[in-house]
Structure formats: C-alpha cells, structure tokens
Amino acid sequence: MIGSHWTWQSLIDGRMTLTAFCHDPACNHSQKLDLVKLRDRYGPDASAMEWDVRPKLRCARCGGRRVGLSYTPDTSPAGWHGSSYRKAKGE
C-alpha cells in the first residue's frame, strides 16, 4: 500500500480479494476480480481504490453500471500472519 491508497500490487501482496457486485435487484450478480489481470492491464502502482475502479466496471451478467466493491483480507491462518491488513491494524 502506498500511503493510504491501495494499488493493484499492494492488494496482491496483501492477499486481498476484490469482489464486484451488481446493485440491480433483478440481477444481484457478484464476481471475484482477477487482480493479476488488472495489475497487468493498469500497472502495479495504479490506484485500486473504489472511487478509481468502480467507474470502469460493468456487470458481466446484465451490463449495468451500478456496481459495488468489497475488499476482503485473507483471514486464513496462513494468510493472516503476513497480511498487510493485520500489519495496518498493529497486530
């Protein structure tokens, strides 16, 4: 993480998962995003913050633009010990 902003590489290094979900109640589709593909497309230091990513997204099922994001740290025992999320919390 650079400063207080996530980058594609910091999400990968922190073993984070980024899930997009459609806000259309008739669709309600969700999908994990491929962070490696996004890093390769936009660059490792490109911002991966919600306000930068969301405008680029469209629901893969219905094509809608009302898409939300969920950032989730790896909370498995192996991932938790080295996660940037854990370090940021001071644990």
Residue, then its C-alpha position, 0 to 999 in steps of 0.5 A: m500500500i502506498g500511503s493510504h491508497w491501495t494499488w493493484q500490487s499492494l492488494i496482491d501482496g496483501r492477499m486481498t480479494l476484490t469482489a464486484f457486485c451488481h446493485d440491480p435487484a433483478c440481477n444481484h450478480s457478484q464476481k471475484l476480480d482477477l487482480v493479476k489481470l488488472r495489475d497487468r492491464y493498469g500497472p502495479d502502482a495504479s490506484a485500486m481504490e473504489w472511487d478509481v475502479r468502480p467507474k470502469l466496471r460493468c456487470a458481466r451478467c446484465g451490463g449495468r453500471r451500478v456496481g459495488l466493491s468489497y475488499t476482503p483480507d485473507t483471514s486464513p491462518a496462513g494468510w493472516h500472519g503476513s497480511s498487510y491488513r493485520k500489519a495496518k491494524g498493529e497486530 
